Amino acid sequence: MGNELGNSYSYKRSLHWITSAIGTFLFVFLMMHMFVLHFSGVYDGMWLVPYFSIPAYFFCLTIATKYWIEENLVRRRSFFISLVIAAVTLFFSGLYLPSSYALYTGFRSILAAMASVGVILYSVLNIRKKEKTSQQIKAGQETLQTAGTNKWKQVARIICLLSICCVLFENWQKSIMVSYGILTHEYYSMSLPTFSHYFLSIFSAILLARFVKAEFLPINVSANGDAS
């Protein structure tokens, strides 16, 4: 009986790890894919605010990722691995080379590559900072927060909220357009950009829910209903 319970627990934990890793990979890959596509100029005529979408995807892949990762060690480790895999895959698929009809193709390519490297470097520094903070908490050390840090956190929250909402709205809009086009028998190529909006709508909605949970809901609630 005990072995069966132990095997069931191990199976559930392994399944949770696998789903966390796969979900993180899909989140990173699809976000990076759309991020680079916007740099290429492909979507400039299809989205009302393309220049808002570029920083929105960038911030969703950087400062907003803490709401996706939370305190999950598997998601934290797989996030950086997924970023590297996504960048390499998109590079060899030629996505960093914009279409011939886009303006400033060379400049766009350089910007897309630099932005992708910036996302990866930020993730490395952020993961190292997280691990250092976790070690300090385990050791019982306390860090003092300055007024400037608190102001930056407030600004970061606003940026995260606007970025997540922008990505969510864009992909909801595109999902509705694609669905309408399919129902009215318009031509849509069976490619990743056509259907990635559905998944990104789900992922950005999950990210928004985690943001709301982290920023607006109490961390701990006692039996009497008092937040601590």
Beta strands, then each sheet from edge to edge (+ up, - down):
end
